Amino acid sequence: MFWPMLQVALAFAGTAVLGVLAVRVGFEVRRLSRAVGDSAERISRAAEQLERSAAPLAARSGALRREVGGSAAEYRAGENGGRIRKE
């Protein structure tokens, strides 16, 4: 009678340990999902900031291309102070 009772007690203990581990995994998954959400929000804000920062640069680039006349592939920076010259 001792061995069947021991087997039942060990089975219960094993089930209890698996239950505790499942709860811990659930908490860690929740924490990880919160961290991923925060990271995605920060990446989104950084992308918006980059887009806002790049807009004036793109406008200046377009104005420079119109001022010089032609496409950017036809020009490269020269040695004289970084001025643009046609090749």
C-alpha positions, 0 to 999 in steps of 0.5 A, spaced: 500 500 500 505 504 501 508 504 493 501 506 490 500 512 495 508 514 494 506 514 486 500 518 487 504 523 491 509 523 486 504 524 481 501 530 484 508 533 486 510 533 479 503 536 476 504 541 481 511 543 479 509 543 472 503 548 474 508 552 477 512 553 471 506 554 467 504 560 471 512 562 471 512 562 463 505 565 462 508 571 466 515 571 462 511 571 456 506 577 458 513 581 460 516 579 454 510 582 450 510 588 453 517 589 452 516 588 445 510 593 444 515 598 448 520 597 443 515 597 437 513 604 439 520 606 440 522 604 433 515 607 430 517 614 434 524 614 431 522 612 424 517 618 424 523 623 427 528 620 421 522 622 416 521 629 419 529 630 419 530 627 412 524 632 409 528 638 409 534 634 406 530 632 401 528 638 399 535 641 399 537 636 395 531 637 390 533 645 390 540 643 388 539 639 383 534 644 380 539 649 381 545 646 377 540 643 372 541 635 371 540 629 374 545 627 380 548 621 377 551 626 372 555 630 377 560 629 383 563 633 388 570 636 386 576 637 390 575 645 390 571 646 397 566 640 395 563 644 390 559 640 384 562 640 377 560 636 371 564 630 369 
